[in-house]
Amino acid sequence: MSDYAGKVVLVTGAAGDIGAAAAAAFAARGARVVLTDRRADALDTAAAGAPGALALACDQTDAEAVGALFQSIEAECGRLDAAFINAGYGRYGALIDMPLEQWKRHIDINLTGGFLMAQGSARLIAQGGAGGALVFNASTAAAHVCDMLGAYAAAKAGVRMLARTLASELGPQRILLQPHHAGRDRNRDDSIIAG
């Protein structure tokens, strides 16, 4: 299949299992894939599964780093057509016992980082004038109670509403927004990820 031929697709959280699989699937369908993850050392493995991919390390909680990422995408690829905003973070723990720093990390990575990636993606897609798509990995946790994953669920519920609001704002520019509500999965290091 080559239904993505000539398209440039960004995949965040690309060093994890879901991100790497998504990148490989987009590449197999003809896309030029841009992979990003905060773990630079793990990006090479993911890039090997997506021939022709551009691998750029980026911490999506760092606004300056995200800005530099989109400058690099524009310089290297000239455009962006779609993004799979997949990077996520989740740890088990009762909310009543959770340290504030752990709560903030859930919000920073899942919600604030998702916002920064969506904003940069939407701006670059809009600049091309041909429309495009953003898909958020929002997780089923966005819509129901998840005992011992309360911080993750709260952050993902925010991601779900972020996607819905952006869909309303970006519709006139022909940019489709979709939260994907997949179930739970695990990374190779046994941490919970959006998936």
Secondary structure as a PSIPRED ss2 file (coil, helix, strand):
# PSIPRED VFORMAT (PSIPRED V4.0)

   1 M C   1.000  0.000  0.000
   2 S C   1.000  0.000  0.000
   3 D C   1.000  0.000  0.000
   4 Y C   1.000  0.000  0.000
   5 A C   1.000  0.000  0.000
   6 G C   1.000  0.000  0.000
   7 K C   1.000  0.000  0.000
   8 V E   0.000  0.000  1.000
   9 V E   0.000  0.000  1.000
  10 L E   0.000  0.000  1.000
  11 V E   0.000  0.000  1.000
  12 T E   0.000  0.000  1.000
  13 G C   1.000  0.000  0.000
  14 A C   1.000  0.000  0.000
  15 A C   1.000  0.000  0.000
  16 G C   1.000  0.000  0.000
  17 D H   0.000  1.000  0.000
  18 I H   0.000  1.000  0.000
  19 G H   0.000  1.000  0.000
  20 A H   0.000  1.000  0.000
  21 A H   0.000  1.000  0.000
  22 A H   0.000  1.000  0.000
  23 A H   0.000  1.000  0.000
  24 A H   0.000  1.000  0.000
  25 A H   0.000  1.000  0.000
  26 F H   0.000  1.000  0.000
  27 A H   0.000  1.000  0.000
  28 A H   0.000  1.000  0.000
  29 R C   1.000  0.000  0.000
  30 G C   1.000  0.000  0.000
  31 A C   1.000  0.000  0.000
  32 R E   0.000  0.000  1.000
  33 V E   0.000  0.000  1.000
  34 V E   0.000  0.000  1.000
  35 L E   0.000  0.000  1.000
  36 T E   0.000  0.000  1.000
  37 D E   0.000  0.000  1.000
  38 R C   1.000  0.000  0.000
  39 R C   1.000  0.000  0.000
  40 A H   0.000  1.000  0.000
  41 D H   0.000  1.000  0.000
  42 A H   0.000  1.000  0.000
  43 L H   0.000  1.000  0.000
  44 D H   0.000  1.000  0.000
  45 T H   0.000  1.000  0.000
  46 A H   0.000  1.000  0.000
  47 A H   0.000  1.000  0.000
  48 A H   0.000  1.000  0.000
  49 G C   1.000  0.000  0.000
  50 A C   1.000  0.000  0.000
  51 P C   1.000  0.000  0.000
  52 G C   1.000  0.000  0.000
  53 A C   1.000  0.000  0.000
  54 L E   0.000  0.000  1.000
  55 A E   0.000  0.000  1.000
  56 L E   0.000  0.000  1.000
  57 A E   0.000  0.000  1.000
  58 C C   1.000  0.000  0.000
  59 D C   1.000  0.000  0.000
  60 Q C   1.000  0.000  0.000
  61 T C   1.000  0.000  0.000
  62 D C   1.000  0.000  0.000
  63 A H   0.000  1.000  0.000
  64 E H   0.000  1.000  0.000
  65 A H   0.000  1.000  0.000
  66 V H   0.000  1.000  0.000
  67 G H   0.000  1.000  0.000
  68 A H   0.000  1.000  0.000
  69 L H   0.000  1.000  0.000
  70 F H   0.000  1.000  0.000
  71 Q H   0.000  1.000  0.000
  72 S H   0.000  1.000  0.000
  73 I H   0.000  1.000  0.000
  74 E H   0.000  1.000  0.000
  75 A H   0.000  1.000  0.000
  76 E H   0.000  1.000  0.000
  77 C H   0.000  1.000  0.000
  78 G C   1.000  0.000  0.000
  79 R C   1.000  0.000  0.000
  80 L C   1.000  0.000  0.000
  81 D C   1.000  0.000  0.000
  82 A E   0.000  0.000  1.000
  83 A E   0.000  0.000  1.000
  84 F E   0.000  0.000  1.000
  85 I E   0.000  0.000  1.000
  86 N C   1.000  0.000  0.000
  87 A C   1.000  0.000  0.000
  88 G C   1.000  0.000  0.000
  89 Y C   1.000  0.000  0.000
  90 G E   0.000  0.000  1.000
  91 R C   1.000  0.000  0.000
  92 Y C   1.000  0.000  0.000
  93 G E   0.000  0.000  1.000
  94 A C   1.000  0.000  0.000
  95 L H   0.000  1.000  0.000
  96 I H   0.000  1.000  0.000
  97 D H   0.000  1.000  0.000
  98 M C   1.000  0.000  0.000
  99 P C   1.000  0.000  0.000
 100 L H   0.000  1.000  0.000
 101 E H   0.000  1.000  0.000
 102 Q H   0.000  1.000  0.000
 103 W H   0.000  1.000  0.000
 104 K H   0.000  1.000  0.000
 105 R H   0.000  1.000  0.000
 106 H H   0.000  1.000  0.000
 107 I H   0.000  1.000  0.000
 108 D H   0.000  1.000  0.000
 109 I H   0.000  1.000  0.000
 110 N H   0.000  1.000  0.000
 111 L H   0.000  1.000  0.000
 112 T H   0.000  1.000  0.000
 113 G H   0.000  1.000  0.000
 114 G H   0.000  1.000  0.000
 115 F H   0.000  1.000  0.000
 116 L H   0.000  1.000  0.000
 117 M H   0.000  1.000  0.000
 118 A H   0.000  1.000  0.000
 119 Q H   0.000  1.000  0.000
 120 G H   0.000  1.000  0.000
 121 S H   0.000  1.000  0.000
 122 A H   0.000  1.000  0.000
 123 R H   0.000  1.000  0.000
 124 L H   0.000  1.000  0.000
 125 I H   0.000  1.000  0.000
 126 A H   0.000  1.000  0.000
 127 Q H   0.000  1.000  0.000
 128 G H   0.000  1.000  0.000
 129 G C   1.000  0.000  0.000
 130 A C   1.000  0.000  0.000
 131 G C   1.000  0.000  0.000
 132 G E   0.000  0.000  1.000
 133 A E   0.000  0.000  1.000
 134 L E   0.000  0.000  1.000
 135 V E   0.000  0.000  1.000
 136 F E   0.000  0.000  1.000
 137 N E   0.000  0.000  1.000
 138 A C   1.000  0.000  0.000
 139 S C   1.000  0.000  0.000
 140 T H   0.000  1.000  0.000
 141 A H   0.000  1.000  0.000
 142 A H   0.000  1.000  0.000
 143 A C   1.000  0.000  0.000
 144 H C   1.000  0.000  0.000
 145 V C   1.000  0.000  0.000
 146 C C   1.000  0.000  0.000
 147 D C   1.000  0.000  0.000
 148 M C   1.000  0.000  0.000
 149 L E   0.000  0.000  1.000
 150 G H   0.000  1.000  0.000
 151 A H   0.000  1.000  0.000
 152 Y H   0.000  1.000  0.000
 153 A H   0.000  1.000  0.000
 154 A H   0.000  1.000  0.000
 155 A H   0.000  1.000  0.000
 156 K H   0.000  1.000  0.000
 157 A H   0.000  1.000  0.000
 158 G H   0.000  1.000  0.000
 159 V H   0.000  1.000  0.000
 160 R H   0.000  1.000  0.000
 161 M H   0.000  1.000  0.000
 162 L H   0.000  1.000  0.000
 163 A H   0.000  1.000  0.000
 164 R H   0.000  1.000  0.000
 165 T H   0.000  1.000  0.000
 166 L H   0.000  1.000  0.000
 167 A H   0.000  1.000  0.000
 168 S H   0.000  1.000  0.000
 169 E H   0.000  1.000  0.000
 170 L H   0.000  1.000  0.000
 171 G H   0.000  1.000  0.000
 172 P H   0.000  1.000  0.000
 173 Q H   0.000  1.000  0.000
 174 R C   1.000  0.000  0.000
 175 I E   0.000  0.000  1.000
 176 L E   0.000  0.000  1.000
 177 L E   0.000  0.000  1.000
 178 Q E   0.000  0.000  1.000
 179 P E   0.000  0.000  1.000
 180 H E   0.000  0.000  1.000
 181 H C   1.000  0.000  0.000
 182 A C   1.000  0.000  0.000
 183 G C   1.000  0.000  0.000
 184 R C   1.000  0.000  0.000
 185 D E   0.000  0.000  1.000
 186 R E   0.000  0.000  1.000
 187 N C   1.000  0.000  0.000
 188 R C   1.000  0.000  0.000
 189 D C   1.000  0.000  0.000
 190 D C   1.000  0.000  0.000
 191 S C   1.000  0.000  0.000
 192 I E   0.000  0.000  1.000
 193 I E   0.000  0.000  1.000
 194 A C   1.000  0.000  0.000
 195 G C   1.000  0.000  0.000
